[in-house]
């Protein structure tokens, strides 16, 4: 399993890249916005497909659909917090190891979920820029 710090670094890099794309798109021509939008949609689809493949392979513990993942988020967070507290009291190594793996899996799933939400925000923002450019061109 990839280290959590590596996954968070990848997410931070993804967010920084998204910010740069949006800044360029706000100043770009319609053709450039359209190209950026198409590329962003393709990148988002590729990341979503990779995430779904990891779920299928058992590499990430997450719900198979987004609605369930969102609904379970708060419940899972409370469960993890409870397990972390229980872990402090645990005396057996194997019990502590299972709890750590569960917390790591949850963290990784949350990072994947946040990354895909960022993809959606990127695409929505580019579509908004495109819509504004079109509206402005009609004036």
CORZIDA-V148670 format. One record per helix or strand of 2 or more residues. SS is the DSSP state (helix for helix, strand for strand). FROM is the first residue (numbers start at 1). LEN is the number of residues. Records with the same first field share a line. If there is no record, write none. Layout:
# CORZIDA-V148670
SS = FROM-LEN ; FROM-LEN
This chain:
# CORZIDA-V148670
helix = 4-24 ; 30-27 ; 66-24 ; 93-45
